[in-house]
Amino acid sequence: MRTLRQDAQAGVVLGVQSVPDGLATGVLAGLSPLNGLYAYMVGTLAGAAVTSSAFMVVQGTGAMAMVIADVPALHGEPDQARAVATLALLTGAVMLLAGALKLGSLLRFVSNAVLVGFMNAVGVNIVLGQLANLTGYAADGGNRVARSLNTLLSPASLDWRSVVVGLSTVALIVALERTRLGSMGLVVAVIATSAMAALLGWTGVATLQDLGVSVQGLPPLTLPSLEVAPQLLVPAASLAFVALVQGAGISAVYGTADGGRADVSRDFVGQGVANVACAVTGGMPVGGSASASAINAAAGARTRRAPMIAALVMAVVVLLFGSAVGHLAMPALAGLLILVGVRTIKPGDIQSVWKAGLVQKVVLGVTFTLTMLVPLQYAVLVGVGVSVVLHVVRQSNQVRIRQRVMSASGHVIEVDPVAVVPPGEVVVLQPYGSLFFASAPVFEEALPRVDADSRRSVVIVRLRGHVDLGTTFIDVLARYAASLAEAGSRLVVVSVDSRVMNQLEAGGVMDIIGPDGAFVGDKRVGAAVGKAVAAAQEWIDHAERGEPGSPTVP
């Protein structure tokens, strides 16, 4: 209980600022602002009860809102409330599955170039997407870029009063954040500029009330619709991916209440539970919010009670001041969102990726361009595909082979392998890197060539630490063993376990190298290689003397 005061203070700060933030996020998603407000209220409470990180706040995020805004099936649905509930339910189901299967480790396959390109494009999209609310001008165009150009080319059609309210909100938030108000400055700024428009009689400045938004009370019970579920599966998967990537970053920064590492998979489950709760209470999909989590921690939160108190504060604000919410000016909320979008753009991150090489530049450029021009639900999945392909390419190209030789001082050293298998010698090769299907051609190219002079030699390939070679790599070994055998030499593999032995047998390698061509490894590092070298030298000696047979070491 000694931390209750700090948690209460943090909860009040987070709860009050989350009300306008939630409304704005609903606007950003192209939904009713109430979908955002209810998601913040319910998601914050449900997420706090389940997540591993005591400081993670589960709310709507700008990236998720932009994905939602690009879902035609959602916005074209007559009963949008049930469609939103269905999307939240499906998103939660994907998250729960990811948590149950402990798929947190898979996020490491998403390259930094993809994330930087995606998040910075999202920031630009947020800014461009709010120009209509900021200027009071509904521009024409097939996408946000085209509509933005139309807005810039139509200055006479803009409502200057709306522009003044929006830009004043941005300036006031920036100024108040530097005072003792801190994050509460955005609440004061939105209320102040909305009040300014009302006091000056600027009736042309749109308000939430003009959109038919009326906060009557706590979130209503909402039932998902299975009819629209098939159309929302891809958007749900995209939303879950975006949310889980952002949530994994929060888990890495903010640990548990006792200072330990957060469990990423449990945080997945927590976000999934929050989405299921939002689905039945009229909320849009939610995920771990980096900005809200930072506010929660900076405000002095000590335990998970802080976001729970924040949810209670939101409920109290809605019950006591719900009728006043409709008077908030749309340009004020647009100014808030534009500031969020600008702060999402990280030139330093772009510069770092740009300096990393040509491949990183291409991935960054492709991801950024796709996110700007195509619906984000597809841009996200393309980004995942680019990440996986990039990882496969990088891993396959990192395979290299070193030759182990004995130095004059009696130490084993590693050198570049010989280009051609020499006659009458034992060549010990040590491959490094992931030996999977994509790297097999690189491995095969790096092996010493076998020519007509490569007689009475033994090539030993050390496979210590590799437990799953795959059929493509097994085929490479089989071809190499056959080419050595044709030249009167042989291949030996060492440090294999029972699993690899079964793979060698199934792939036909054992039929070529024989039962004495594989040496099982044990806990003694180098023991299997020593046995294989002794047996290989004995075989070479027999072969050079023209004696039949290929003896082994017991």
C-alpha positions in Angstrom: 0.0 0.0 0.0 3.0 2.3 0.4 3.0 2.8 -3.4 -0.7 3.6 -3.7 -0.1 7.4 -3.6 2.4 7.3 -6.5 0.1 4.9 -8.5 -2.9 7.2 -7.9 -1.0 10.2 -9.0 0.2 8.5 -12.2 -3.3 7.1 -12.8 -5.0 10.5 -12.6 -2.5 12.0 -15.0 -2.8 9.1 -17.5 -6.5 8.9 -17.2 -7.3 12.5 -17.8 -5.0 12.9 -20.8 -6.3 9.6 -22.3 -9.8 11.0 -22.8 -8.9 13.5 -25.6 -6.2 11.2 -26.8 -8.7 8.3 -27.1 -11.2 10.5 -29.0 -8.5 11.7 -31.3 -7.3 8.1 -32.0 -10.9 7.2 -33.0 -10.9 10.1 -35.4 -7.6 9.0 -36.8 -8.9 5.5 -37.5 -11.9 7.0 -39.4 -14.3 5.6 -36.8 -16.5 7.2 -34.2 -14.3 9.0 -31.6 -16.2 6.9 -29.0 -14.6 3.7 -30.4 -11.3 5.2 -29.5 -12.4 6.5 -26.1 -14.0 3.2 -25.1 -10.9 1.3 -26.3 -8.7 3.4 -24.1 -10.9 2.9 -21.1 -11.4 -0.9 -21.4 -8.1 -1.8 -22.9 -6.1 0.0 -20.2 -8.0 -1.9 -17.5 -7.9 -5.3 -19.0 -4.3 -5.1 -20.2 -3.1 -3.9 -16.8 -4.7 -7.0 -15.2 -2.9 -9.5 -17.4 0.3 -8.2 -18.9 3.7 -9.2 -17.5 5.1 -5.6 -17.6 3.6 -3.6 -14.8 4.1 -0.4 -16.7 2.8 -1.4 -20.1 -0.4 0.6 -21.0 -2.6 -1.1 -23.6 -4.4 1.6 -25.6 -4.9 2.5 -29.3 -1.8 3.5 -31.2 -1.3 5.8 -34.2 0.1 2.9 -36.3 -2.9 0.7 -35.5 -5.3 3.5 -36.1 -3.8 4.1 -39.6 -4.2 0.4 -40.4 -7.8 0.5 -39.4 -8.4 3.6 -41.5 -7.3 1.7 -44.6 -9.8 -1.2 -44.1 -12.6 -0.7 -46.7 -14.7 -3.6 -45.5 -14.9 -1.9 -42.1 -15.9 1.6 -43.3 -18.3 0.3 -45.8 -20.3 -1.8 -43.3 -23.8 -0.6 -42.5 -23.4 -1.7 -38.8 -20.0 -0.3 -38.2 -20.1 -0.8 -34.5 -20.4 -4.6 -34.8 -17.8 -4.7 -37.6 -15.3 -2.8 -35.3 -16.1 -5.3 -32.5 -15.4 -8.2 -34.9 -12.1 -6.7 -35.9 -11.1 -6.2 -32.3 -12.1 -9.8 -31.5 -10.1 -11.3 -34.4 -7.1 -9.1 -33.5 -7.3 -10.4 -29.9 -7.6 -14.0 -31.1 -4.4 -13.7 -33.1 -2.6 -12.1 -30.1 -3.8 -14.8 -27.7 -2.6 -17.5 -30.2 0.8 -15.8 -30.5 1.1 -15.7 -26.7 0.0 -19.3 -26.2 2.5 -20.5 -28.7 5.2 -18.2 -27.3 6.0 -16.6 -30.6 7.7 -13.6 -29.1 11.1 -14.8 -30.4 9.8 -14.6 -34.0 9.7 -10.8 -33.9 13.5 -10.8 -34.1 13.1 -11.8 -37.8 11.6 -8.3 -38.5 14.5 -6.2 -39.6 15.1 -2.7 -38.2 15.0 -1.3 -41.7 11.4 -2.5 -42.2 10.3 -1.1 -38.8 11.9 2.3 -39.4 10.5 2.6 -42.9 7.0 1.6 -41.7 6.8 3.8 -38.6 8.2 6.9 -40.3 5.7 6.4 -43.2 2.9 6.0 -40.6 4.0 9.4 -39.0 3.8 11.1 -42.4 0.4 9.4 -43.1 -0.9 10.7 -39.7 0.0 14.2 -40.6 -1.5 14.0 -44.1 -4.6 12.2 -42.9 -5.5 15.0 -40.6 -5.2 17.9 -43.1 -9.0 17.7 -43.8 -9.9 18.1 -40.1 -7.3 20.8 -39.7 -8.3 22.9 -42.6 -12.0 22.2 -42.8 -11.6 21.2 -46.5 -12.5 17.8 -47.9 -10.0 17.3 -50.7 -10.3 15.1 -53.7 -7.8 12.2 -54.4 -7.4 8.5 -54.4 -5.0 8.4 -51.5 -3.6 10.7 -48.7 -0.8 12.0 -50.9 -3.1 13.0 -53.7 -5.6 14.6 -51.2 -2.8 16.5 -49.5 -1.6 17.9 -52.8 -5.1 19.0 -53.6 -5.4 20.7 -50.3 -2.1 22.6 -50.8 -3.3 23.7 -54.3 -6.6 25.0 -53.0 -5.8 27.6 -50.4 -8.9 29.6 -51.1 -11.1 26.7 -50.1 -9.5 26.3 -46.6 -11.4 27.5 -43.5 -8.8 29.8 -41.9 -10.6 29.7 -38.5 -10.1 25.9 -38.4 -6.5 26.3 -39.3 -6.0 28.8 -36.5 -7.6 26.5 -34.0 -5.5 23.5 -35.1 -2.2 25.3 -35.2 -2.9 27.1 -31.9 -3.5 23.7 -30.3 -0.1 22.4 -31.6 1.7 25.5 -30.3 -0.1 25.4 -26.9 0.7 21.7 -26.4 4.4 22.3 -27.1 4.5 25.3 -24.7 2.5 23.7 -21.9 4.5 20.4 -22.0 7.5 22.5 -20.8 5.7 23.6 -17.8 4.7 21.7 -14.6 1.6 20.5 -16.5 3.8 18.1 -18.5 1.6 15.6 -20.4 -1.5 17.2 -19.0 -0.7 20.1 -21.3 -2.4 18.4 -24.2 -5.7 18.2 -22.3 -5.5 21.9 -21.4 -4.6 22.8 -24.9 -7.4 20.9 -26.6 -10.0 22.3 -24.1 -8.6 25.9 -24.4 -8.6 26.1 -28.2 -12.0 24.5 -28.4 -13.4 27.0 -25.9 -11.7 29.8 -27.9 -13.5 28.8 -31.1 -16.9 28.7 -29.2 -16.3 32.1 -27.4 -15.4 33.8 -30.7 -18.5 32.5 -32.3 -16.6 30.5 -35.0 -19.6 28.3 -35.9 -17.8 27.1 -39.0 -15.2 25.2 -36.9 -16.5 21.6 -36.7 -17.0 19.9 -33.3 -17.5 16.3 -32.3 -21.1 17.2 -31.7 -21.4 18.2 -35.4 -20.4 14.6 -36.2 -23.2 13.3 -34.0 -20.9 12.2 -31.2 -22.7 12.2 -27.8 -21.2 10.5 -24.8 -24.1 9.1 -22.8 -22.2 7.0 -20.3 -20.0 3.9 -19.9 -19.2 1.6 -22.9 -22.3 -0.3 -24.2 -22.4 -4.0 -24.7 -21.6 -4.8 -28.4 -21.7 -8.1 -30.1 -19.3 -9.0 -33.0 -20.7 -10.1 -36.4 -19.4 -13.3 -37.9 -20.7 -12.3 -41.3 -17.9 -9.8 -41.8 -15.2 -11.9 -40.2 -13.7 -13.3 -43.4 -13.1 -9.8 -44.8 -11.4 -8.8 -41.6 -8.9 -11.6 -41.2 -6.0 -10.0 -43.1 -6.5 -6.6 -41.3 -6.7 -8.4 -37.9 -3.4 -10.2 -38.6 -1.8 -6.9 -39.7 -3.0 -5.2 -36.6 -1.8 -7.9 -34.3 1.6 -7.8 -35.9 1.9 -4.0 -35.6 0.7 -4.1 -32.0 2.9 -7.0 -30.9 6.0 -5.5 -32.4 5.3 -2.2 -30.6 4.5 -4.2 -27.4 7.7 -6.2 -27.6 9.6 -2.9 -27.6 7.8 -1.8 -24.5 8.4 -5.1 -22.8 12.1 -4.7 -23.4 12.1 -1.2 -21.8 9.7 -1.6 -18.9 10.1 -4.7 -16.8 8.0 -6.2 -14.0 7.2 -4.4 -10.7 10.1 -6.1 -9.0 12.6 -5.0 -11.6 12.7 -8.3 -13.5 12.4 -8.9 -17.3 8.9 -8.8 -18.7 7.6 -12.0 -20.4 7.0 -11.0 -24.0 4.6 -13.9 -24.6 2.5 -13.1 -21.5 2.4 -9.5 -22.7 1.0 -10.8 -26.0 -1.7 -12.6 -24.0 -2.5 -9.4 -22.1 -2.9 -7.4 -25.2 -5.1 -10.2 -26.6 -7.4 -10.2 -23.5 -7.6 -6.4 -23.8 -8.8 -6.7 -27.4 -11.4 -9.3 -26.5 -12.7 -7.0 -23.8 -12.8 -4.0 -26.3 -14.7 -6.2 -28.7 -17.7 -6.5 -26.4 -17.6 -2.9 -25.2 -17.5 -0.9 -28.5 -13.8 -0.3 -28.5 -11.4 -0.4 -31.5 -8.4 -2.7 -31.5 -5.6 -1.8 -29.0 -2.0 -2.7 -28.3 0.9 -1.6 -26.1 1.3 2.1 -26.4 4.8 3.4 -26.1 3.7 7.0 -25.4 1.1 6.1 -22.8 3.6 3.7 -21.1 6.2 6.5 -21.0 3.7 8.9 -19.4 2.7 6.2 -16.9 6.3 5.6 -15.8 7.2 9.4 -15.9 4.2 10.2 -13.7 5.6 8.0 -11.0 3.7 4.7 -11.4 5.1 1.9 -9.2 2.7 -1.1 -9.9 0.0 -2.2 -12.3 -2.5 -0.3 -10.1 -1.6 2.9 -11.9 -3.2 2.0 -15.3 -6.2 0.5 -13.5 -6.7 3.8 -11.7 -6.3 5.5 -15.0 -9.2 3.5 -16.4 -11.4 4.4 -13.4 -10.5 8.1 -13.9 -11.5 7.9 -17.5 -14.9 6.4 -16.5 -15.4 9.2 -13.9 -14.6 11.9 -16.5 -17.0 10.4 -19.0 -19.8 10.1 -16.4 -19.3 13.7 -15.0 -18.3 15.6 -18.2 -19.6 13.4 -21.0 -22.0 16.1 -22.2 -19.1 18.5 -22.7 -17.0 16.2 -24.8 -19.2 16.9 -27.9 -18.0 20.6 -27.8 -14.3 19.7 -28.5 -13.2 21.2 -31.8 -12.2 18.8 -34.6 -9.2 21.0 -35.6 -8.0 20.9 -32.0 -8.0 17.1 -32.1 -6.4 17.2 -35.6 -3.6 19.5 -34.2 -3.0 16.9 -31.4 -2.7 14.1 -34.0 -0.5 16.1 -36.3 1.9 16.6 -33.4 1.8 12.9 -32.7 2.6 12.2 -36.4 5.5 14.6 -36.5 7.0 13.1 -33.4 6.6 9.6 -34.9 9.0 10.6 -37.7 12.6 9.9 -36.6 15.1 11.4 -39.1 18.0 10.0 -36.9 16.7 6.4 -37.3 16.3 6.9 -41.1 19.9 8.2 -41.3 21.2 5.2 -39.3 19.6 2.7 -41.5 20.6 4.6 -44.7 24.3 4.3 -43.6 24.0 0.5 -43.1 24.4 -0.4 -46.7 22.6 -0.8 -50.1 20.3 -3.7 -49.0 19.1 -1.7 -45.9 18.4 1.3 -48.1 16.3 -0.7 -50.5 14.3 -2.3 -47.8 13.7 1.1 -46.1 12.7 2.7 -49.3 10.4 -0.1 -50.4 8.7 -0.3 -47.0 8.3 3.5 -46.8 6.9 3.8 -50.3 4.4 0.9 -49.9 3.2 2.3 -46.6 2.5 5.6 -48.2 0.8 4.3 -51.4 -1.1 1.1 -50.5 -3.5 0.2 -47.7 -1.5 -0.3 -44.5 -2.9 -3.7 -43.9 -1.1 -5.0 -46.9 2.0 -2.8 -46.4 2.5 -4.4 -43.0 2.3 -8.0 -44.4 4.7 -7.0 -47.3 7.1 -5.6 -44.6 7.0 -8.9 -42.8 7.7 -10.8 -46.0 10.6 -8.4 -46.8 12.0 -9.0 -43.3 11.9 -12.8 -43.7 13.5 -12.7 -47.1 16.1 -10.3 -45.9 16.9 -12.6 -43.0 17.1 -15.7 -45.2 19.4 -13.9 -47.6 21.6 -12.6 -44.9 21.9 -16.0 -43.1 22.6 -17.9 -46.3 25.4 -15.5 -47.3 27.0 -15.7 -43.9 27.9 -19.4 -44.3 31.7 -19.9 -44.5 34.1 -22.8 -44.3 37.4 -22.9 -42.4 40.1 -25.6 -42.6 41.6 -26.9 -39.4 45.3 -27.7 -39.5 48.0 -28.5 -36.9 50.6 -25.7 -36.5 54.3 -26.2 -35.9 53.7 -25.5 -32.2 51.2 -28.3 -31.9 48.1 -26.1 -31.8 45.0 -26.5 -34.0 44.5 -23.3 -36.1 41.9 -22.4 -38.7 42.9 -21.1 -42.2 41.1 -20.6 -45.5 40.3 -24.0 -47.1 42.4 -25.3 -49.9 40.9 -24.6 -53.4 41.3 -28.2 -54.6 41.4 -31.4 -52.6 45.1 -32.4 -52.6 46.1 -36.1 -53.2 46.9 -38.3 -50.2 45.9 -35.8 -47.5 43.4 -35.4 -44.7 41.4 -32.2 -45.0 39.4 -31.2 -42.0 36.7 -28.6 -42.7 34.6 -26.6 -40.1 31.5 -24.9 -41.5 30.1 -21.8 -39.7 26.7 -20.3 -40.0 23.2 -21.7 -40.5 23.2 -24.8 -42.6 19.7 -24.7 -44.1 18.3 -24.9 -47.6 19.1 -21.3 -48.7 22.7 -21.6 -47.5 23.4 -25.0 -49.1 24.5 -23.5 -52.5 26.8 -21.1 -50.7 28.3 -24.0 -48.7 28.7 -26.2 -51.8 30.5 -23.4 -53.6 32.9 -22.9 -50.8 33.9 -26.6 -50.6 37.3 -27.6 -52.1 37.0 -28.7 -55.7 37.5 -32.4 -56.6 39.5 -33.0 -59.7 41.4 -35.9 -61.3 44.4 -35.4 -59.0 42.3 -35.6 -55.8 43.1 -39.3 -55.2 43.5 -41.2 -52.0 42.3 -38.3 -49.8 39.8 -37.9 -47.0 37.7 -34.8 -46.5 36.3 -34.6 -43.0 33.4 -32.2 -42.4 32.8 -31.4 -38.7 29.1 -30.8 -37.9 29.3 -30.2 -34.2 26.3 -28.2 -33.0 24.1 -28.8 -36.1 21.1 -30.9 -35.4 18.8 -30.3 -38.4 20.5 -30.2 -41.8 17.5 -30.4 -44.1 17.2 -32.3 -47.3 18.8 -29.6 -49.5 22.0 -29.7 -47.4 22.0 -33.5 -47.3 21.9 -33.5 -51.1 25.0 -31.3 -51.2 26.8 -33.8 -48.9 25.7 -36.7 -51.0 26.9 -35.1 -54.3 30.2 -34.2 -52.7 30.7 -37.7 -51.3 29.9 -39.2 -54.7 32.4 -36.9 -56.4 35.1 -37.8 -53.9 34.4 -41.5 -54.3 34.6 -41.2 -58.1 38.1 -39.7 -57.7 39.2 -42.5 -55.3 38.8 -40.4 -52.2 36.2 -40.3 -49.5 34.0 -38.1 -47.3 33.8 -38.4 -43.5 31.4 -36.5 -41.2 32.1 -36.1 -37.5 30.4 -34.9 -34.3 27.0 -35.9 -35.5 24.2 -37.0 -33.2 21.5 -39.6 -33.6 19.2 -37.1 -35.3 21.7 -36.1 -37.9 22.7 -39.7 -38.4 19.1 -40.6 -39.3 19.0 -37.7 -41.8 22.2 -38.9 -43.4 20.8 -42.4 -43.7 17.5 -41.1 -45.1 19.3 -38.9 -47.6 21.5 -41.7 -49.0 24.7 -40.2 -47.7 25.5 -43.2 -45.5 25.1 -45.5 -48.5 28.0 -43.6 -50.2 30.4 -43.0 -47.2 29.7 -46.4 -45.5 29.0 -47.1 -41.8 32.6 -46.0 -40.9 32.2 -42.7 -42.6 30.3 -41.0 -39.7 31.6 -40.4 -36.2 29.2 -39.6 -33.3 30.3 -36.7 -31.1 30.3 -36.6 -27.3 31.0 -34.1 -24.6 34.8 -34.1 -25.3 35.4 -31.4 -27.8 37.6 -32.6 -30.6 37.5 -36.2 -29.6 35.5 -37.3 -32.6 37.7 -35.3 -35.0 40.8 -37.0 -33.5 39.3 -40.4 -34.1 38.3 -39.5 -37.6 41.7 -38.1 -38.5 43.5 -41.2 -37.2 41.1 -43.5 -39.1 41.5 -41.3 -42.3 45.3 -41.4 -42.2 45.2 -45.2 -41.7 42.9 -45.5 -44.7 45.2 -43.3 -46.8 48.2 -45.4 -45.8 46.4 -48.6 -46.8 45.3 -47.0 -50.1 48.8 -45.9 -50.9 50.2 -49.4 -50.3 47.5 -50.8 -52.5 46.0 -52.8 -49.6 42.3 -53.5 -49.8 39.8 -52.3 -47.2 39.3 -49.1 -45.3 40.0 -49.7 -41.6 38.3 -47.8 -38.8 39.3 -46.8 -35.3 37.5 -48.7 -32.6 
